[in-house]
Amino acid sequence: MPHPKTRGKGESPFWPLRRSRSAMVALHRYVGLVLAPLLLVIGLTGSISVFRTELDRMLNPDLWTTQSQDRHLPLSALVAAITKAHPDQPLIALEYRPAPGGTLHAYLTPALTQSGKSKPDEIFLDPGDAHELGGRVAEGCCLNRRVLLPFIYRLHYSLAAGTTGLWIVGITALIWTLDCVNGLLLTLPPVTPPWHKGFWRGWKPAWQIAQPRNALRLFFDLHRAFGLWLWVLLLGMAISGVALALGPQVFQPVVRTLFPVAPIAPEIPLPGGPHALTLDDAEALAGQNAENRNWKARPAAIMLTHAPERALFYLFSDTGQIPAGFGSPLSTIALDTGATVQANVPPEGKLGDLILQLQDPFHSGRLAGLTGRILVCASGLVTALLSITGVLIWERKRRARRRARLKQPRPIPARQAAGNG
């Protein structure tokens, strides 16, 4: 630590970055090198995945579009038609209120043919009469147009490696979160703390891309400036990546420990006593639950579970699109008793609940509508850029150090020096 009399102008004994900078640089360098391949894949596939539905519709218009008018067939009739066509593949989810010109979209339980091949478990139906337009294996591989976009999305959130991939992505996002903070600190003036006048003047160059003197300088400026301009977004993407990949295992317990959350609401019994409901009755009840909370759109998607029999209405939309903001209401109906197990319209609850509800809308960009999706798409490209420039910076510096060592004169052995003397 410099003596107070020799300390430079603007330097403070309470600003520790100068002493710890070399360790922070080394940590940032090697963490970045380890994470770079993963962040490159996750960033690029994430940028594509933001608009995966639109891109999938372009690649597979025969599945996603139709000339038929939506006749708004009863939900029970749609489920009955799917069950009749696929008796050995119970329905998991159905999006049944498409935009004009769109199709119905259903997910079935995966199954195999007698020869051991996977049966299509993602099917598309005509909204006019519910006849099947086509299908595909939801987790098919890899590059044909039918399964390309689902494969890219699966590559994004789990590296297409199932539960193991989810853990890898989640741990990567967790380390990336910490490295984002470390990276920000490294851009700050190392000797001038924020409470001194010269701080902002010293930090200003970090936000700029100067006229490059060489390739190394260009890579460094790109790496630092893009990381700063989008730092808040990149940090948010890293945190929400942990939430989506390791929610029940890591993120949710931490949030519930650190922040207040509302108690789980009790079930709301069916007026008139418990009795079994049809899917159409459950849909009407879910719509009423949303309307009671000032949500006007009707239920548009359902997820079914068995033992116990539950119907989760997870999308309330008249256009078939997930609304901007915090998303859609959720309403879970017990089909055997008619009780409302869950009914909420986010954002609601205490601070911890809001943090949990924020993660998916933020990560997908839907929080800010189309503008948010464009920003999230850009953040994926910047993540890839930071990964590439980080590796290039390391490689250029390594090459420069190697050249410097080669130019240094070799020391003369002591015995040889004595002989020459």
C-alpha angles and dihedrals in degrees: 000000000000119000111256091245093053098040113124123249111281093012117133131199087219095060106086101184095097094057095043099036098098092053091046091050091050091048092048092047098051097037087051093050092051095046098039098090092046095045090047091056095040093047098049095042090046092055090053093043093059087072098027095126093052092045092046089052090054092050096042109029091154089066100039105037137052140171092225122107118241106252091188093232114200114273091238091055092051093049091046091052092050092046091050092051094044108028093161095050112065115213115257104177139357130192101200109166105069130179115262108292092018131117137232115264125207138178120209133192109274115254140169132235121236089265091055099255121135116258118225107271099175111066136177124213136194111250091216099065105351095247114154117258097186145301147213141197104272093216096038123144138266151307108000115109095250096063104018099103096042088049092051090050092049089049088053100053101031108008084247087282103114120226093348090055091050090056092047092050092045094050090045090053091048093052090043089055091057092043090053089060092046091048092052092051090052091060092058122096104272097221105026117076122211093255092064121087095237094057099091092043089053094046097047096083090057089067094052137077105221127203098283118242091191141350094271092056091049092050091048094049092047091048095048101038098046090045091053099044092052097030097117091048093046092049090049091050091051093049094045088047088061090047094052098041100038103018102136093032101047120350103050096047091049093049092046090050097048102035135042116259130189117254117257108273115240121246115274108228121224113261109251095031134291119310137147119277131209118232090255091053091047090051091052091049092049090050090051091050090054093044090052086060093050096259110139104188120094127240110279106172137036136194119200128207130180134215091050102032107231135165115203114195102200105167125053107182138128091207101048090243127116106250121242121255121040092344136239134336119262123218125177119193125193103226093199096054105016092235120147104238095180134011123165142140112208135257094054139116131045129322095280091051091051091051091052093046091049098060103076096041090048095047093048094043092236090120089081100028119231092344090056093049091051091050092049090049088052091048090058091052091047090050089055090046092052091050093051096043091046091057092044092051091051092047094049092048092047090051091048092051090050092052091048092053091050091053094053114100113250114247115251112241112250094239092052091047091052091050092051089050 
